[in-house]
Structure formats: C-alpha cells, structure tokens
Amino acid sequence: MKRLLLSLASLLMATMPLMVSAQKLTVEYESKINANSPDAMKDAGLPDEMRHALIAAMANVKAVYITYVDGPQVEGRVQTAKEPQTFTFMGQTIDGNDMVKTQLQNITYFNRDTKKSVNKVDLMGKKYLLVDPLKSDTFDVKTNEKKEILGYECTKAVSKDGKNTIWFTKHIPIEAGPLYANVGGLILEAEMPDNVFVAKKITMDVDHAITEPTGGEQTTEKAFKEMVKKLVDRMRR
C-alpha cells in the first residue's frame, strides 16, 4: 500500500506545473483587437462611426505577439499570423497580415532593474524612441478567481481604473507580459483597451540578445500621442 501511495504521489507531482525559476523565456501570445472595448483604437483619431465599423471588420484578424525575457530585460515584438487572413472595410478587401506588417519594426522594452521603459515606434517611415520611467498600474488581485492557461494556475487581477484585466501565474515568478504589472508572476492573458492577448506557447530560452532599443528621435509616450493626434487632425481637414 505504501508503495502504491508513493507511486500515485509521483504521478500526481509529474502532472503538476512546476515553479519555474528560469531567467530566460519566450512567450508567444495570440493577439486580437479588443472588439468589446469602448476605447479600442481611440488614439487613431477616426470618427466614432468609422472607428466602430473598422473594429467590427477587424475583429477576427490575429497577430502574434512575442515577449522575450532575459533577466531584468523584457522585449516585445509583433509578428504576422501564419495563416492568410482578410477583412472587408468600406467595400474593400484588405489583407489582415499587411495591416500587422506595419507594426513589425516596433519594439517594446523595459528593464525591471533600471525601471526604464523604451518603445521604438515606426511612424510613416520615421523612427521614434518613447522613453519613460517604468511604472505599473495598481492592480486589485482577485484571489478567488482562478483559471488554467497552458497548464498553469492563473489568478485574475484588474487595474484600479478598470481598463486592464490580466491573468497571471505565480508558478513563473517573472513580472513580464504584454504590459508591466507588479503582481509577482508572468501574465498569460491580458485584456487591454486596444487588444486582447492569450498565451499559446512558452519556451525556456531566448533566441537573440536583448538590448535597449536605439536609433530614433527621443520623446515620451505622452508627447508622441499628442503629436499623432495633431497629425491625424491635419490629415482629416
């Protein structure tokens, strides 16, 4: 009986997610526009009627978002989906992957040690570096709300302003994901004003060296958004 119990215990432990302490990992997420968010694509500066129509048309367009972690450094990049995808907007058939390709040169980066965030953005052929202090929203952790993602038990947390909902796992105690959240674990799902991210694959390695982005006109995220708004306003006149 003792041997049987030990064997059962071994089988049980073998099927449980282990606490991962690796300092290098890659997380692949499926990303889609958050069609349920009233704030989706608000920064695009489109009239509300056109914005809502575009969101509805793009609701099923997928992208791949990859988070790379190497010690305190975290990098995020977008890739196109593997399968062809199209959508129809204002009578035109548009290649969904071509839409995603406009973001391929963009890089999100933060360093948990230096508390620095640097986003590299390509806008109409010009590159910008959005440099800001690394800050986390304050999250209300819902300790009684759990679900499993990729075999890891995840806990729900909601930002104080209600705009971001995340599911994170303390089985991988690395604060990384599509956004920075000081919750003590890796984010495996995130619902944000513009996009929804769901983790599909985790690899305990990184295929390239992570370094802070360089090569662009330096500004801040706030100043960049104000510049984009003015640019869109001029184009609409």
Secondary structure, DSSP 8 states (H G I E B T S, - for coil): -HHHHHHHHHHHHHHS------SEEEEEEEEEE-TT-TTTTGGG---HHHHHHHHHHTTT-EEEEEEEEETTEEEEEEEE-SS--EEEETTEEEEHHHHHHTTTT-EEEEETTTTEEEEEEEETTEEEEEEEE-----EEEEEEEEEEETTEEEEEEEETTSS-EEEEETTS----SSS---SSSEEEEEE-SSEEEEEEEEES--SS------SSEEE-HHHHHHHHHHHHHHHH-
